[in-house]
Amino acid sequence: MGFLILLSLLLTLGVVLGIVFGWLAWFKVQSLEQRVKDLQQQVLKLQSKVLSQAVVPPTTPIAASSPTTVVPAITPEAAVAARKAAEAANAVSDSSRSATFKQVPRPAATPPRPAPTDTLLPKLLSHATENWMVWLGGICVSLAGIFLVRYSIQQGLIAPAVRIALGVVMGLALHVAAEWLRRRRPHAALAALAGGGSLTLFAAILSGLHLYGLLNPTVSFVLLALIALITMWQSLLHGPVLAALGLLGAYLVPAFVGGDGSGANIALTYVLIISGAGLLLLQYVERSWLRYGVLAGAALWWLLTLSNDVVTATRALYLTVFAWLWLAIPTRDWFLQNDARPQEFRWQQLRAAPATNEERANVHGIGLLVLLWFFSLLQEPFASTLYYTYLPFVALLLWVAGKQSVYLALVPVLWLLELVVCLLPVIIKSDYALAAAEFESYYWFAFVSTLLWIVMSLLNMRRGLWPFWLPLTLFAAPAFLVTAYIVSAAPSGVLNWPSLAALLGGIYWAIVATRGKQGYPPLAQAWLYSAAHVAYAIAVAMYFRDASLTLALAVQMISLAWLIRRYELPLLGWLLKIVVACVIGRLTLNPWLATYATDIHWSLWSCGGATVCSWLASRLLTSYPELRSWTLGAMLHLFALTVWSELRWWLYDGNVMAHEFTALEAGLNCGMFGSLALVYYLREKSSERLAWLYRRYSLLLMVLSAGNYLVLLLALLNSSPWLYLHVAPEFLLNSLWLYFGLPVVLAALTARYYLPQWHKPMQAVTAAMAFIFVTLQIRHFWQSSVNLQLQYTDAELYTYSAIWLLLAVAAILGGVWRTS
């Protein structure tokens, strides 16, 4: 009962406010009309005054021989005054009339008004300040009509048929009253009255459809379409207020009326009708708020029905139809044949902003629909038949992007999103298990998606812009093939994935090989060869495992280098760099990530084979210095990995990644890393583009070499068995030459050939390392060990004194010889 009292008070307040605002508006109209009459009289007086002064008789006689004549002129002050008065009169007259979408042509003598520079927020504030009574009156009338229907539904005062009939009669009466008043005395408030009538009619029809079943869907859709069209026609007469209150406000009618979830499909169909009517209105005037309002209304109802199982089968159709309405209706391009492609494609066009506001709105709308398409697809059961209902949206976007280049940037996004959906079981849960029927459905969906992307891309290639569409044509099939293989987790007995990938790569290779160099431009040949190599890489990745895969990938270095040299295709250089990076990354990181068999000598034919492949590629690229430098740098890195892996292979009986670290390995690492550091420094001096990379890698190797030497030195000072037990008792034929003798040679070479700022410090370091080596040899000669905890003998101490004295004399003589 309290709710009824509150509702009655609200309705009474709305009626009282409507009456008060109506009287205020009537008085304002009367005053404006009086001002218009006064201004019109002033304009007539000024015009007569201007005409009387138009012809000025000459005051001086004109010579017969003068070639010039006096032209009648209008006084500038009079012309300016007349123009200002006319503009003021027109402004007041326009404010008293209802705002319409049709533009009235100005006289030719009137100068064009400058384009408005105000931002959107000041315009909205100004409009709200001037027309707040109109909006409030329209809202009151609309709520009154809607709550009238709702109140009659809840209270059961009259029969359902009578309730609906009263709602229809009230809506029609409001429209008739608005039209009758407009013809007698136009005013902006009449748009709110007509908008309230449209909302009342919407509420009544929808209530009779899915609350009482008095109307079948066909009749309801026809009536809703007629109401939308009538509202659109009325908005052309009454102005944008009716468009806002009628068309955009119609999106809220189903929420006001209510109903269960079974009518969700009907609500979405109704939303499409309203959206179509709103977009039709854009043919007569461009209003950005109207366009984005339609988009927001459609997206809102998609969100409200996202969790509803009733619309599962129609959700994709709803997005596709709305996308077609969004693109076709404003321009009446029903078959989307509008061609707006540039003459020549540039990759920078993907980042270019749309040229006009209309293009910008279209791109924003389609971009939002792509996201809605993706989230809708995520709601469906994986690999279900409902996946096929989402493919028409893909075809529509590909068709439009082939005609209008502003949508090209959305094509890769859609492709990646579809691949994400296909990989969903792997992304969400690694042990995701599909039944046999689901696997079959998934395979067929991947196959149909591949065909769709290839066919549409080929069709768009025939239209032009092939540099963009050719990669999609070539890489669509491998992408879906890889996703199918990843989801299935193993080669299928029916579908041999490696064979399919190899067959696909052979087809790509045959296409470009049969046409020859004259058949395709260099960029097209590069794409075809790239796709063939990608397919080959996929095939070997599916078939081979562990180290064999690395060697199979490294073979591509030779083939790519040969193609670049044979057909003069430097564009393939980027693919060669990717292959080199993959091989180096795999050989550098995979031993820590994978477990290789110890009974196979993989370090030699995997690391060594990759090194040979990079060396052969560098020999083929002598005419391309940059690419040759890239492959030579890879060769040096791979050679270092080969030496290191072979060293550990022989030390630990094939277990390259054994969790051991001996003194012998530390000595070998010190010599290997130091030598490679010097080699990379020499390579840096002959390189231009990769000098910075060689410098950093050389410094890293030098640090690793010094680190291994310091480990050996600390073990010596601590008399660790880890070191002295691995030194044989034989004099001269022992490992001290490796542990502490070879580092002296490397230090001397570093002081002579490495960075100039290192020369003097490394000379001192070389002398210190040589002193340590000689001292250890004396210790080993007398003790047959380098354990510093053993007792010293007199002979050993005398030997130290003599040898150190000789070293001091040699140092003094060397210094004198160098300085004088």
PEUR-V323386 format. One record per residue. SS is DSSP state (H for helix, E for strand, C for the rest). D_LAST is the distance of its C-alpha to the last C-alpha in Angstrom with 2 decimals. Layout:
ss:SS d_last:D_LAST
ss:SS d_last:D_LAST
//
This chain:
ss:C d_last:118.65
ss:H d_last:115.91
ss:H d_last:113.90
ss:H d_last:116.94
ss:H d_last:117.39
ss:H d_last:113.71
ss:H d_last:113.88
ss:H d_last:117.04
ss:H d_last:115.45
ss:H d_last:112.43
ss:H d_last:114.66
ss:H d_last:116.84
ss:H d_last:113.81
ss:H d_last:112.51
ss:H d_last:115.86
ss:H d_last:116.14
ss:H d_last:112.63
ss:H d_last:113.37
ss:H d_last:116.54
ss:H d_last:114.86
ss:H d_last:111.91
ss:H d_last:114.32
ss:H d_last:116.31
ss:H d_last:113.18
ss:H d_last:112.01
ss:H d_last:115.49
ss:H d_last:115.48
ss:H d_last:111.97
ss:H d_last:113.13
ss:H d_last:116.11
ss:H d_last:113.98
ss:H d_last:111.51
ss:H d_last:114.37
ss:H d_last:115.76
ss:H d_last:112.35
ss:H d_last:112.12
ss:H d_last:115.52
ss:H d_last:114.56
ss:H d_last:111.32
ss:H d_last:113.15
ss:H d_last:115.59
ss:H d_last:112.74
ss:H d_last:111.09
ss:H d_last:114.38
ss:H d_last:114.73
ss:H d_last:111.19
ss:H d_last:111.67
ss:H d_last:114.89
ss:H d_last:113.22
ss:H d_last:110.35
ss:H d_last:112.80
ss:H d_last:114.80
ss:C d_last:111.70
ss:C d_last:110.39
ss:C d_last:112.11
ss:C d_last:111.65
ss:C d_last:113.91
ss:C d_last:112.20
ss:C d_last:112.90
ss:C d_last:112.06
ss:C d_last:113.51
ss:C d_last:111.41
ss:C d_last:111.10
ss:C d_last:112.43
ss:C d_last:109.43
ss:C d_last:106.96
ss:C d_last:105.40
ss:C d_last:104.58
ss:C d_last:106.93
ss:C d_last:107.06
ss:C d_last:106.27
ss:C d_last:107.98
ss:C d_last:105.37
ss:C d_last:105.31
ss:C d_last:104.28
ss:H d_last:100.86
ss:H d_last:101.97
ss:H d_last:105.06
ss:H d_last:103.18
ss:H d_last:100.64
ss:H d_last:103.44
ss:H d_last:105.40
ss:H d_last:102.44
ss:H d_last:101.59
ss:H d_last:105.20
ss:H d_last:105.41
ss:H d_last:102.26
ss:H d_last:103.55
ss:H d_last:106.87
ss:H d_last:105.28
ss:H d_last:103.01
ss:H d_last:105.98
ss:H d_last:108.06
ss:H d_last:105.34
ss:H d_last:104.94
ss:H d_last:108.64
ss:C d_last:108.68
ss:C d_last:107.28
ss:C d_last:103.74
ss:C d_last:103.81
ss:C d_last:101.18
ss:C d_last:102.67
ss:C d_last:101.08
ss:C d_last:103.54
ss:C d_last:102.53
ss:C d_last:101.89
ss:C d_last:103.33
ss:C d_last:101.17
ss:C d_last:101.06
ss:C d_last:99.53
ss:C d_last:95.74
ss:C d_last:93.94
ss:C d_last:92.87
ss:C d_last:89.15
ss:C d_last:87.78
ss:C d_last:87.76
ss:C d_last:84.39
ss:C d_last:85.50
ss:C d_last:84.01
ss:H d_last:86.11
ss:H d_last:86.56
ss:H d_last:88.09
ss:H d_last:90.43
ss:H d_last:91.61
ss:H d_last:92.17
ss:H d_last:94.07
ss:H d_last:96.21
ss:H d_last:96.96
ss:H d_last:97.94
ss:H d_last:100.34
ss:H d_last:101.88
ss:H d_last:101.72
ss:H d_last:105.53
ss:H d_last:105.73
ss:H d_last:103.36
ss:H d_last:105.11
ss:H d_last:108.50
ss:H d_last:107.37
ss:H d_last:105.91
ss:H d_last:109.13
ss:H d_last:111.26
ss:H d_last:109.06
ss:H d_last:109.04
ss:H d_last:112.75
ss:H d_last:113.35
ss:H d_last:111.02
ss:H d_last:112.27
ss:H d_last:115.82
ss:H d_last:115.29
ss:H d_last:113.43
ss:H d_last:116.06
ss:H d_last:118.87
ss:H d_last:117.03
ss:H d_last:116.50
ss:H d_last:119.94
ss:C d_last:122.06
ss:C d_last:124.39
ss:C d_last:125.29
ss:C d_last:125.09
ss:H d_last:121.73
ss:H d_last:123.08
ss:H d_last:124.37
ss:H d_last:121.08
ss:H d_last:119.15
ss:H d_last:121.79
ss:H d_last:121.61
ss:H d_last:117.84
ss:H d_last:118.15
ss:H d_last:120.89
ss:H d_last:118.84
ss:H d_last:115.77
ss:H d_last:117.85
ss:H d_last:119.63
ss:H d_last:116.36
ss:H d_last:115.23
ss:H d_last:118.60
ss:H d_last:118.61
ss:H d_last:115.10
ss:H d_last:116.01
ss:H d_last:119.32
ss:H d_last:117.72
ss:H d_last:114.91
ss:H d_last:117.45
ss:H d_last:119.34
ss:C d_last:116.54
ss:C d_last:112.89
ss:C d_last:110.60
ss:C d_last:107.30
ss:H d_last:109.02
ss:H d_last:111.02
ss:H d_last:107.88
ss:H d_last:107.71
ss:H d_last:111.38
ss:H d_last:110.88
ss:H d_last:107.78
ss:H d_last:109.82
ss:H d_last:112.41
ss:H d_last:109.85
ss:H d_last:108.45
ss:H d_last:112.00
ss:H d_last:112.78
ss:H d_last:109.60
ss:H d_last:110.50
ss:H d_last:114.06
ss:H d_last:113.22
ss:H d_last:110.57
ss:H d_last:112.91
ss:H d_last:115.64
ss:H d_last:113.21
ss:H d_last:111.44
ss:C d_last:113.42
ss:C d_last:117.01
ss:C d_last:116.77
ss:C d_last:119.20
ss:C d_last:117.10
ss:C d_last:115.54
ss:H d_last:111.88
ss:H d_last:112.78
ss:H d_last:115.06
ss:H d_last:112.59
ss:H d_last:109.71
ss:H d_last:111.91
ss:H d_last:113.01
ss:H d_last:109.46
ss:H d_last:108.30
ss:H d_last:111.18
ss:H d_last:110.40
ss:H d_last:106.75
ss:H d_last:107.76
ss:H d_last:110.33
ss:H d_last:107.78
ss:H d_last:105.33
ss:H d_last:108.06
ss:H d_last:109.02
ss:H d_last:105.40
ss:H d_last:105.36
ss:H d_last:108.30
ss:H d_last:107.42
ss:C d_last:103.64
ss:H d_last:100.51
ss:H d_last:102.11
ss:H d_last:104.42
ss:H d_last:101.55
ss:H d_last:99.69
ss:H d_last:102.75
ss:H d_last:104.38
ss:H d_last:101.83
ss:H d_last:98.88
ss:H d_last:101.19
ss:H d_last:102.94
ss:H d_last:100.01
ss:H d_last:101.12
ss:H d_last:104.75
ss:H d_last:104.44
ss:H d_last:102.72
ss:H d_last:105.52
ss:H d_last:108.31
ss:C d_last:106.79
ss:C d_last:107.79
ss:C d_last:106.47
ss:H d_last:103.53
ss:H d_last:105.74
ss:H d_last:105.79
ss:H d_last:102.02
ss:H d_last:102.32
ss:H d_last:104.96
ss:H d_last:102.73
ss:H d_last:99.83
ss:H d_last:102.17
ss:H d_last:103.46
ss:H d_last:99.90
ss:H d_last:99.27
ss:H d_last:102.42
ss:H d_last:101.42
ss:H d_last:97.89
ss:H d_last:99.33
ss:H d_last:101.60
ss:H d_last:98.73
ss:H d_last:96.59
ss:H d_last:99.54
ss:H d_last:99.61
ss:C d_last:96.11
ss:C d_last:97.59
ss:C d_last:99.28
ss:C d_last:96.62
ss:C d_last:93.04
ss:C d_last:92.69
ss:H d_last:89.44
ss:H d_last:91.00
ss:H d_last:93.81
ss:H d_last:91.47
ss:H d_last:89.28
ss:H d_last:92.41
ss:H d_last:93.77
ss:H d_last:90.49
ss:H d_last:90.45
ss:H d_last:94.08
ss:H d_last:93.52
ss:H d_last:90.40
ss:H d_last:92.29
ss:H d_last:95.12
ss:H d_last:92.68
ss:H d_last:91.18
ss:H d_last:94.64
ss:C d_last:95.69
ss:C d_last:92.41
ss:C d_last:93.67
ss:C d_last:97.16
ss:H d_last:97.93
ss:H d_last:100.74
ss:H d_last:98.40
ss:C d_last:96.03
ss:C d_last:97.36
ss:C d_last:97.48
ss:H d_last:94.26
ss:H d_last:92.24
ss:H d_last:95.10
ss:H d_last:95.22
ss:H d_last:91.54
ss:H d_last:91.91
ss:H d_last:95.04
ss:H d_last:93.57
ss:H d_last:90.44
ss:H d_last:92.75
ss:H d_last:94.79
ss:H d_last:91.64
ss:H d_last:90.49
ss:H d_last:93.80
ss:C d_last:96.23
ss:C d_last:94.45
ss:C d_last:93.96
ss:C d_last:97.02
ss:C d_last:94.73
ss:C d_last:96.74
ss:C d_last:94.96
ss:C d_last:91.49
ss:C d_last:91.11
ss:C d_last:89.26
ss:C d_last:86.23
ss:E d_last:83.24
ss:C d_last:80.31
ss:C d_last:77.52
ss:C d_last:77.16
ss:C d_last:73.67
ss:C d_last:72.17
ss:C d_last:68.94
ss:H d_last:67.56
ss:H d_last:67.14
ss:H d_last:70.94
ss:H d_last:71.03
ss:C d_last:69.45
ss:C d_last:71.47
ss:C d_last:74.14
ss:C d_last:77.79
ss:C d_last:78.83
ss:C d_last:82.17
ss:H d_last:83.67
ss:H d_last:86.03
ss:H d_last:83.23
ss:H d_last:81.31
ss:H d_last:84.42
ss:H d_last:85.07
ss:H d_last:81.53
ss:H d_last:81.70
ss:H d_last:85.06
ss:H d_last:84.06
ss:H d_last:80.86
ss:H d_last:82.97
ss:H d_last:85.38
ss:H d_last:82.56
ss:H d_last:81.66
ss:H d_last:85.33
ss:H d_last:85.61
ss:H d_last:82.72
ss:H d_last:84.12
ss:H d_last:87.58
ss:H d_last:86.30
ss:H d_last:84.68
ss:H d_last:88.13
ss:C d_last:89.64
ss:C d_last:89.80
ss:C d_last:86.97
ss:C d_last:87.86
ss:C d_last:91.39
ss:H d_last:93.46
ss:H d_last:93.00
ss:H d_last:89.50
ss:H d_last:91.11
ss:H d_last:92.70
ss:H d_last:89.27
ss:H d_last:88.34
ss:H d_last:90.51
ss:H d_last:88.31
ss:H d_last:85.24
ss:H d_last:87.10
ss:H d_last:88.13
ss:H d_last:84.59
ss:H d_last:83.21
ss:H d_last:86.02
ss:H d_last:85.38
ss:H d_last:81.59
ss:H d_last:82.17
ss:H d_last:84.18
ss:E d_last:82.31
ss:H d_last:78.53
ss:H d_last:78.46
ss:H d_last:79.27
ss:H d_last:76.49
ss:H d_last:74.23
ss:H d_last:76.99
ss:H d_last:77.21
ss:H d_last:73.99
ss:H d_last:74.93
ss:H d_last:78.35
ss:H d_last:76.85
ss:H d_last:74.45
ss:H d_last:77.26
ss:H d_last:79.50
ss:H d_last:76.79
ss:H d_last:76.39
ss:H d_last:80.13
ss:H d_last:79.98
ss:C d_last:77.21
ss:H d_last:79.10
ss:H d_last:79.98
ss:H d_last:76.33
ss:H d_last:75.20
ss:H d_last:77.90
ss:C d_last:78.25
ss:C d_last:76.32
ss:C d_last:79.31
ss:C d_last:81.74
ss:C d_last:84.50
ss:C d_last:86.70
ss:C d_last:89.96
ss:H d_last:90.52
ss:H d_last:92.57
ss:H d_last:89.86
ss:H d_last:87.24
ss:H d_last:89.46
ss:H d_last:90.04
ss:H d_last:86.33
ss:H d_last:85.52
ss:H d_last:88.12
ss:H d_last:86.94
ss:H d_last:83.36
ss:H d_last:84.76
ss:H d_last:86.93
ss:H d_last:84.07
ss:H d_last:81.84
ss:H d_last:84.56
ss:H d_last:85.17
ss:H d_last:81.53
ss:H d_last:81.19
ss:H d_last:84.49
ss:H d_last:83.97
ss:H d_last:80.39
ss:H d_last:81.54
ss:H d_last:84.36
ss:H d_last:82.01
ss:H d_last:79.67
ss:H d_last:82.58
ss:H d_last:82.92
ss:C d_last:79.29
ss:C d_last:76.00
ss:H d_last:75.15
ss:H d_last:71.42
ss:H d_last:72.69
ss:H d_last:75.58
ss:H d_last:74.09
ss:H d_last:71.70
ss:H d_last:74.66
ss:H d_last:76.70
ss:H d_last:74.03
ss:H d_last:72.80
ss:H d_last:76.13
ss:H d_last:77.23
ss:H d_last:74.01
ss:H d_last:73.93
ss:H d_last:77.49
ss:H d_last:76.97
ss:H d_last:74.06
ss:H d_last:76.07
ss:H d_last:79.01
ss:H d_last:76.81
ss:H d_last:75.16
ss:H d_last:78.52
ss:H d_last:80.09
ss:C d_last:77.12
ss:C d_last:77.58
ss:C d_last:78.67
ss:C d_last:82.40
ss:C d_last:84.65
ss:C d_last:86.34
ss:C d_last:83.36
ss:C d_last:80.34
ss:H d_last:77.65
ss:H d_last:74.75
ss:H d_last:77.04
ss:H d_last:78.15
ss:H d_last:74.58
ss:H d_last:73.57
ss:H d_last:76.73
ss:H d_last:75.94
ss:H d_last:72.42
ss:H d_last:73.92
ss:H d_last:76.41
ss:H d_last:73.72
ss:H d_last:71.70
ss:H d_last:74.86
ss:H d_last:75.80
ss:H d_last:72.63
ss:H d_last:72.36
ss:H d_last:75.94
ss:H d_last:75.63
ss:C d_last:72.27
ss:C d_last:69.76
ss:C d_last:72.48
ss:C d_last:74.65
ss:C d_last:72.47
ss:C d_last:69.82
ss:H d_last:66.23
ss:H d_last:66.61
ss:H d_last:69.82
ss:H d_last:68.24
ss:H d_last:65.34
ss:H d_last:67.85
ss:H d_last:69.87
ss:H d_last:66.94
ss:H d_last:65.65
ss:H d_last:69.08
ss:H d_last:69.21
ss:H d_last:65.87
ss:H d_last:66.97
ss:H d_last:70.19
ss:H d_last:68.29
ss:H d_last:66.01
ss:H d_last:69.15
ss:H d_last:70.75
ss:H d_last:67.85
ss:H d_last:67.46
ss:H d_last:71.14
ss:H d_last:71.09
ss:C d_last:67.75
ss:C d_last:66.32
ss:H d_last:63.00
ss:H d_last:60.20
ss:H d_last:62.39
ss:H d_last:62.81
ss:H d_last:59.06
ss:H d_last:58.83
ss:H d_last:61.98
ss:H d_last:60.51
ss:H d_last:57.19
ss:H d_last:59.12
ss:H d_last:59.94
ss:H d_last:56.34
ss:H d_last:56.99
ss:H d_last:60.40
ss:H d_last:59.27
ss:H d_last:56.28
ss:H d_last:58.68
ss:H d_last:61.16
ss:H d_last:58.56
ss:H d_last:57.42
ss:H d_last:60.93
ss:H d_last:62.82
ss:C d_last:60.01
ss:C d_last:60.64
ss:H d_last:57.52
ss:H d_last:59.92
ss:H d_last:59.84
ss:H d_last:56.18
ss:H d_last:57.21
ss:H d_last:59.24
ss:H d_last:56.37
ss:H d_last:54.13
ss:H d_last:56.88
ss:H d_last:57.22
ss:H d_last:53.48
ss:H d_last:53.45
ss:H d_last:56.52
ss:H d_last:55.08
ss:H d_last:51.77
ss:H d_last:53.63
ss:H d_last:56.10
ss:H d_last:53.56
ss:H d_last:51.41
ss:H d_last:54.34
ss:H d_last:57.18
ss:H d_last:55.94
ss:H d_last:56.27
ss:H d_last:59.62
ss:C d_last:61.33
ss:C d_last:62.04
ss:C d_last:61.47
ss:C d_last:63.09
ss:C d_last:60.98
ss:C d_last:62.82
ss:C d_last:61.48
ss:C d_last:57.92
ss:H d_last:57.72
ss:H d_last:53.97
ss:H d_last:53.35
ss:H d_last:55.96
ss:H d_last:55.89
ss:H d_last:52.19
ss:H d_last:51.20
ss:H d_last:54.07
ss:H d_last:53.16
ss:H d_last:49.57
ss:H d_last:50.93
ss:H d_last:53.30
ss:H d_last:50.58
ss:H d_last:48.48
ss:H d_last:51.54
ss:H d_last:52.27
ss:H d_last:48.79
ss:H d_last:49.33
ss:H d_last:52.61
ss:C d_last:51.17
ss:C d_last:48.66
ss:C d_last:50.54
ss:C d_last:50.30
ss:H d_last:46.63
ss:H d_last:47.50
ss:H d_last:49.80
ss:H d_last:47.46
ss:H d_last:44.67
ss:H d_last:47.21
ss:H d_last:48.19
ss:H d_last:44.62
ss:H d_last:43.76
ss:H d_last:46.90
ss:H d_last:45.96
ss:H d_last:42.62
ss:H d_last:44.44
ss:H d_last:47.23
ss:H d_last:44.85
ss:H d_last:43.26
ss:H d_last:46.79
ss:H d_last:47.76
ss:H d_last:44.94
ss:H d_last:45.64
ss:H d_last:49.41
ss:H d_last:49.16
ss:H d_last:46.95
ss:H d_last:49.56
ss:H d_last:52.34
ss:H d_last:51.23
ss:H d_last:50.31
ss:C d_last:53.63
ss:C d_last:56.11
ss:C d_last:56.60
ss:C d_last:56.73
ss:C d_last:53.83
ss:C d_last:54.69
ss:C d_last:55.23
ss:C d_last:54.74
ss:C d_last:52.14
ss:C d_last:48.41
ss:C d_last:46.88
ss:H d_last:43.43
ss:H d_last:43.37
ss:H d_last:44.02
ss:H d_last:41.36
ss:H d_last:38.76
ss:H d_last:40.01
ss:H d_last:40.10
ss:H d_last:36.53
ss:H d_last:35.38
ss:H d_last:37.89
ss:H d_last:37.29
ss:H d_last:33.50
ss:H d_last:33.76
ss:H d_last:36.31
ss:H d_last:34.24
ss:H d_last:31.46
ss:H d_last:34.22
ss:H d_last:35.80
ss:H d_last:32.57
ss:H d_last:32.17
ss:H d_last:35.87
ss:H d_last:35.38
ss:H d_last:32.96
ss:C d_last:35.73
ss:C d_last:38.60
ss:C d_last:40.03
ss:C d_last:43.02
ss:C d_last:42.10
ss:H d_last:38.40
ss:H d_last:39.34
ss:H d_last:41.25
ss:H d_last:38.51
ss:H d_last:35.98
ss:H d_last:38.39
ss:H d_last:39.34
ss:H d_last:35.75
ss:H d_last:35.06
ss:H d_last:38.30
ss:H d_last:37.41
ss:H d_last:33.98
ss:H d_last:35.84
ss:H d_last:38.34
ss:H d_last:35.70
ss:H d_last:34.01
ss:H d_last:37.50
ss:H d_last:38.44
ss:H d_last:35.27
ss:H d_last:36.08
ss:H d_last:39.62
ss:H d_last:38.47
ss:H d_last:36.14
ss:H d_last:38.99
ss:H d_last:41.37
ss:H d_last:39.04
ss:H d_last:38.75
ss:C d_last:42.55
ss:C d_last:43.17
ss:C d_last:45.35
ss:H d_last:47.46
ss:H d_last:46.84
ss:H d_last:43.40
ss:H d_last:43.52
ss:C d_last:46.87
ss:C d_last:45.37
ss:C d_last:42.68
ss:C d_last:44.10
ss:C d_last:43.98
ss:C d_last:42.61
ss:C d_last:39.05
ss:C d_last:36.63
ss:C d_last:39.60
ss:C d_last:39.85
ss:C d_last:39.32
ss:H d_last:36.19
ss:H d_last:34.23
ss:H d_last:36.06
ss:H d_last:36.09
ss:H d_last:32.50
ss:H d_last:30.63
ss:H d_last:31.33
ss:H d_last:30.26
ss:H d_last:26.74
ss:H d_last:26.59
ss:H d_last:28.05
ss:H d_last:25.62
ss:H d_last:22.64
ss:H d_last:24.46
ss:H d_last:25.18
ss:H d_last:21.57
ss:H d_last:20.80
ss:H d_last:24.03
ss:C d_last:25.96
ss:C d_last:26.13
ss:H d_last:22.95
ss:H d_last:23.58
ss:H d_last:23.68
ss:H d_last:20.22
ss:H d_last:18.37
ss:H d_last:21.59
ss:H d_last:22.33
ss:H d_last:19.00
ss:H d_last:20.05
ss:H d_last:23.56
ss:H d_last:22.57
ss:H d_last:20.88
ss:H d_last:24.05
ss:H d_last:26.37
ss:H d_last:24.72
ss:H d_last:25.13
ss:H d_last:28.78
ss:H d_last:29.46
ss:H d_last:28.24
ss:H d_last:30.22
ss:H d_last:33.30
ss:H d_last:33.14
ss:H d_last:33.27
ss:H d_last:36.16
ss:H d_last:37.98
ss:H d_last:37.50
ss:H d_last:39.33
ss:H d_last:41.74
ss:C d_last:42.33
ss:C d_last:42.07
ss:C d_last:39.75
ss:C d_last:42.36
ss:C d_last:40.63
ss:C d_last:43.99
ss:C d_last:44.36
ss:C d_last:43.99
ss:C d_last:40.69
ss:C d_last:40.96
ss:H d_last:39.21
ss:H d_last:37.67
ss:H d_last:36.29
ss:H d_last:34.76
ss:H d_last:33.18
ss:H d_last:31.74
ss:H d_last:30.19
ss:H d_last:28.58
ss:H d_last:27.20
ss:H d_last:25.91
ss:H d_last:24.38
ss:H d_last:22.65
ss:H d_last:21.21
ss:H d_last:20.08
ss:H d_last:18.40
ss:H d_last:16.56
ss:H d_last:15.52
ss:H d_last:14.33
ss:H d_last:12.25
ss:H d_last:10.69
ss:H d_last:10.23
ss:H d_last:8.61
ss:H d_last:6.02
ss:H d_last:5.63
ss:H d_last:5.85
ss:H d_last:3.87
ss:C d_last:0.00
//
